[in-house]
Amino acid sequence: MSPLFQAVSAAGISVEGLLLWRLFARRIAKRYPYFTAYVLFDFLRALSDVSLLHFGAHLYDRVFWASDVLENCLAFLLVWEVIRSLFPAKSTVFRLAWKSLLTVCALAIPVGVLLCWCQAVLIHFPHEFVPPIFEQYVNFSQGVLLLSVAAVAAYYGVSLGRNIRGLIFGSTLFLFLDSTIYAAVQWIRGFLPYWQLIPALMYISLTAVWLWSFWEYAPAPQVATAQLDPSELEAKWDHLWPITTGTLGRGQN
């Protein structure tokens, strides 16, 4: 491991550890359990990766990519955290958002697996590069989901609050940039030397945004259980899945 990579890894683990300390010290973790679970998983994964590089380098690639795919799927917890924090549990919009999230999770993951496998074959990538392509598609789908939830909240005048605002926009920016980087790696081979470093630096920046956002408990103001028009809500959420699948389909071309 190069000194630069060691420094970046140490910085990432330190910032993420500080975030976890703040979440538990200020009792914010119990307010946002799914977000906390995701951060904790990534923190433990980072520690495991560093340990394997020193004591089990022969297992590093296999464990890294397996845990990477799992973490990509767990990132849907961030979308769920946003939904449950913004909309009343018994409201129509909450039920529609929950059903839409389940639909995207059920379809985006297998569709992503199929697309990334086909793409890897078409551009003659070795099979070990299938997980990065999977990450490209799934991350983009998650970014679309987060922006869709934010758009619905804005349409109905739902205030986000500092915690959720940082979670939505910090995560969305990271997800879209990360997807772009993985696409660049596939088509611009000269980008490969920078591939591992740039996403790591971006994630440190994202963690810093989360640290700022969750430094204190600052939730969205309580949403009144307004009489929202179910037909209006259904029309809005009906756009969610076509946008996501359309994006995935275009990515294959």
C-alpha positions in Angstrom: 0.0 0.0 0.0 1.4 3.4 -1.0 1.9 6.1 1.6 -0.7 8.3 -0.2 -3.3 5.5 -0.1 -2.5 4.9 3.6 -3.0 8.6 4.3 -6.3 8.7 2.5 -7.5 5.5 4.2 -6.5 6.9 7.6 -8.3 10.1 6.9 -11.5 8.4 5.8 -11.6 6.1 8.8 -10.9 9.0 11.2 -13.7 11.2 9.8 -16.2 8.4 9.7 -15.2 7.4 13.3 -15.8 11.0 14.3 -19.2 10.9 12.7 -20.2 7.7 14.5 -19.0 9.2 17.8 -21.2 12.3 17.2 -24.2 10.2 16.3 -24.0 8.1 19.5 -22.7 10.8 21.8 -25.6 13.2 20.9 -28.1 10.3 20.8 -28.8 11.0 17.1 -28.3 7.4 16.2 -31.6 6.3 17.6 -33.3 9.1 15.6 -31.7 7.9 12.4 -31.1 4.2 12.9 -30.9 3.2 9.2 -28.4 5.9 8.4 -26.3 5.0 11.4 -26.4 1.3 10.4 -25.1 2.2 7.0 -22.3 4.4 8.3 -21.3 1.7 10.9 -21.2 -1.0 8.2 -18.9 1.2 6.0 -16.7 2.0 9.0 -16.2 -1.7 9.9 -15.7 -2.5 6.3 -12.9 0.1 6.0 -11.2 -1.3 9.1 -11.5 -4.8 7.6 -10.0 -3.7 4.3 -7.0 -2.2 6.0 -6.5 -5.3 8.1 -6.6 -7.6 5.1 -4.1 -5.5 3.2 -1.6 -6.1 6.1 -2.5 -9.6 7.2 -4.4 -11.3 4.4 -3.6 -9.6 1.1 -4.5 -12.8 -0.8 -8.1 -12.4 0.3 -8.3 -8.7 -0.2 -9.8 -8.5 -3.7 -12.5 -11.2 -3.1 -13.6 -9.7 0.3 -13.5 -6.1 -1.0 -15.7 -6.7 -4.0 -18.2 -8.9 -2.1 -18.5 -6.3 0.7 -18.8 -3.5 -2.0 -21.8 -5.1 -3.7 -23.4 -5.6 -0.2 -22.8 -2.0 0.7 -24.3 -0.8 -2.7 -27.5 -2.6 -1.8 -27.5 -1.3 1.8 -27.3 2.3 0.4 -31.1 1.9 -0.2 -31.3 2.3 3.6 -30.4 6.0 3.1 -33.4 6.5 0.8 -35.7 4.8 3.4 -34.3 7.0 6.1 -35.2 10.1 4.1 -38.7 8.8 3.4 -39.5 7.9 7.0 -38.1 11.2 8.3 -40.0 13.5 5.9 -43.5 12.0 5.6 -46.0 11.0 8.3 -46.2 7.2 8.7 -49.9 7.0 8.0 -50.0 9.5 5.1 -50.7 8.6 1.5 -47.4 9.9 0.3 -45.6 7.7 2.8 -47.3 4.6 1.6 -46.7 5.5 -2.0 -43.0 6.3 -1.4 -42.6 3.0 0.5 -44.2 1.0 -2.3 -42.0 2.8 -4.9 -38.9 2.1 -2.9 -39.7 -1.6 -2.7 -40.4 -1.7 -6.4 -37.1 -0.1 -7.3 -35.2 -2.4 -4.9 -36.9 -5.5 -6.3 -36.3 -4.6 -9.9 -33.2 -2.3 -10.0 -30.8 -4.9 -8.4 -31.5 -7.8 -10.8 -31.8 -5.5 -13.8 -28.5 -3.9 -12.8 -26.8 -7.3 -12.5 -28.0 -8.3 -16.0 -27.0 -5.0 -17.5 -23.6 -4.9 -15.9 -22.8 -8.4 -16.9 -23.8 -7.7 -20.5 -21.8 -4.5 -20.6 -18.7 -6.3 -19.2 -18.9 -8.8 -22.0 -19.6 -6.3 -24.7 -16.5 -4.1 -23.8 -14.4 -7.2 -23.0 -13.9 -6.5 -19.3 -12.8 -9.3 -17.1 -15.5 -10.6 -14.7 -13.8 -9.0 -11.7 -14.9 -5.6 -13.1 -18.6 -6.6 -13.0 -19.0 -5.2 -9.4 -17.9 -1.7 -10.4 -20.4 -1.7 -13.3 -23.1 -2.9 -10.9 -22.2 0.0 -8.6 -22.5 2.4 -11.5 -26.1 1.4 -12.2 -27.3 1.0 -8.6 -25.7 4.3 -7.5 -27.4 6.2 -10.3 -30.8 4.6 -9.4 -30.3 5.6 -5.8 -29.5 9.1 -6.7 -32.6 9.4 -8.9 -34.7 8.0 -6.0 -33.3 10.6 -3.5 -33.9 13.5 -5.9 -37.4 12.2 -6.6 -38.2 12.1 -2.9 -36.8 15.6 -2.5 -38.9 16.8 -5.4 -42.1 15.4 -3.9 -41.3 17.0 -0.5 -40.6 20.4 -2.2 -43.8 20.2 -4.2 -45.9 19.8 -1.0 -43.9 22.3 0.9 -42.3 19.8 3.3 -39.2 21.4 4.9 -36.2 19.1 4.9 -34.2 20.2 8.0 -30.5 20.3 8.2 -30.0 16.6 8.9 -32.0 15.3 5.9 -30.9 18.1 3.6 -27.3 17.1 4.1 -28.2 13.4 3.7 -30.1 14.0 0.4 -27.9 16.4 -1.4 -24.5 15.1 -0.1 -25.4 11.5 -1.0 -26.9 12.4 -4.4 -23.9 14.4 -5.5 -21.6 11.5 -4.4 -23.7 8.8 -6.1 -23.8 10.7 -9.4 -20.1 11.5 -9.4 -19.2 7.9 -8.4 -21.3 6.6 -11.3 -19.6 8.9 -13.7 -16.2 7.7 -12.5 -17.0 4.1 -12.9 -18.3 4.8 -16.4 -15.0 6.6 -17.2 -13.0 3.7 -16.0 -14.7 1.4 -18.4 -14.3 3.5 -21.5 -11.1 5.5 -20.7 -8.5 2.9 -19.7 -5.9 5.6 -18.9 -8.2 6.7 -16.0 -7.6 3.4 -14.2 -4.6 4.6 -12.0 -6.8 7.3 -10.5 -9.9 5.1 -10.1 -9.3 3.9 -6.5 -8.1 7.2 -5.2 -10.8 9.6 -6.5 -13.8 7.7 -5.1 -12.0 7.5 -1.7 -11.4 11.2 -1.6 -15.0 11.9 -2.7 -16.3 9.6 0.1 -14.2 11.5 2.7 -15.8 14.7 1.4 -19.3 13.1 1.7 -18.6 12.0 5.2 -17.5 15.5 6.1 -20.8 16.8 4.8 -22.6 14.3 6.8 -20.6 15.2 9.9 -21.6 18.9 9.5 -25.2 17.9 8.8 -25.5 15.6 11.8 -23.4 17.5 14.3 -26.6 18.3 16.1 -30.1 16.8 15.9 -31.9 19.1 13.5 -34.8 17.2 12.0 -37.4 18.3 9.5 -40.2 20.2 11.2 -43.1 18.0 12.0 -45.2 17.4 8.9 -48.9 18.1 9.4 -51.1 15.2 8.3 -52.6 17.2 5.5 -55.3 15.9 3.2 -53.0 15.3 0.2 -54.8 14.3 -3.0 -54.0 10.6 -3.5 -54.5 10.9 -7.3 -52.0 13.7 -7.5 -49.5 11.7 -5.4 -49.9 8.6 -7.5 -49.3 10.6 -10.7 -46.0 11.9 -9.3 -44.7 8.6 -8.0 -45.7 6.9 -11.3 -42.8 8.8 -12.9 -40.3 7.4 -10.5 -39.8 3.9 -11.9 -39.8 4.9 -15.7 -37.1 7.4 -15.0 -34.9 4.9 -13.2 -35.3 2.1 -15.7 -34.9 4.5 -18.6 -31.6 5.7 -17.2 -30.4 2.1 -16.7 -31.4 1.2 -20.3 -29.6 4.2 -21.8 -26.5 3.3 -19.8 -26.2 0.0 -21.7 -26.0 1.8 -25.0 
